[in-house]
Amino acid sequence: MTAREVITDEIPPLMHTDTGEKALIWMEEFKVSHLPVLKNGNFVGLISESDILDKKDLEMSLDVLFDHLPRPYVFENAHIYEVLAKMAEHRISVLPVLDSSEQYLGCTSVHQLMTLVANTASIKEVGGIVVLEMNRVDYSLAQIAQIVEGDNAKILSSFIMTSTDSTKIEVTLKISEVDLSRIIRSFERYDMVVKASFQRSTDQDDMQFRYDALMNYLNI
């Protein structure tokens, strides 16, 4: 998925002649803390709520209030991972998307990306989650997949969390099975550290069955 595919039409850009007051009103209306600024259709920079609040006369136009604005952006063919990385790097709520000629196409937002992630098939699929902790040098997705598939399950998605001050990583797996007890035991047999798991055990299923039976009885 590319940046062009996650452009939202819900957040319009500001013009360089718009006032600081208008920028704040729009930020409140669209629930963002940043907005792109255009001049003659060209992207000139990204303005933040904190930048505007530092100014005294908010009735002045943006090109008068600011001599220079930061210009974080991605090109339309950038992968979604690059979009996420850029937004995290600059700590921004909105990211402009430009074409190869650096013409403004639109922008995407944190809310848009979170909605996209929440609607992916792997998130919606029924299953459990396992978090493994291991040394970077020990990581092998092929080995992990072999263990999971050995218990007749599939890895629906995975991602890795790293830390610059540690040699360890966390591997989060979304697995097709709801009851992860067998898979967790298999990981432990291979001396893998299961840091956390989120599942629905058979005990929980039995408890739900008993609860439903009681509710049906009380409704009679």
C-alpha positions, 0 to 999 in steps of 0.5 A: 500500500502506498501513500497515495492510497491513504490520502484523506479528503477530510482534511483540507490545506490552508492557504498562505493568506489564511489567518492564524485564527482560521488555522486554529479553528480548522485544527479544532474542527478536524481534530488535528494539531498540524495542517499543510499550507499551500501557496499558488497550489504548491506545498510551502510547509506544515504548520502546528498548533503550538507554532500558532499559539506562540504568536501574538496577533492571530488575525495576521496571515500565515505568510506574515506570521511565519518566514519559514515552515518545516516541510515534512512530506512523502512522495505518492509512491512511498510505502505505508511503512515510510509514511508511518516512520516519517510521522513518528520521526517528526511527531506530526498528526498530518503528513502531506503527500506530493507527486514526483514534481512535488505538487501537493496531492493531499495528506494523510493523518494518524486517524486515517492510518489507525483506521486502516490498520484496524480494518486490515484482515489480520486484525479482524480475523479471529485468533490469539496473540503471542509476544516472544522475547529473544536476542536479535541474533536468534530471530528466525521467522521461518523457525517461528512459523514452523513451530506454529504450523506444527500445531496446525495453526497459521501466523496471520501477521507479525511485527517486531519491536526493537530498542536502541539500548538493548540486544533483545527484540519483541516479536508479536504474532497474530495466530489463527488459533483462539486457544494458544496453550499448545502453541505456547508449550511448543515455543517453550520446548524450543526455549523461546521466552513467551513474554505475553499472550492474549487468548481465549482459553477453553476454561473461558469458553466453558465459563461463557457457556455456563453464563449463557445457560444461566441467563437462558434459565433466568429468562424462562 
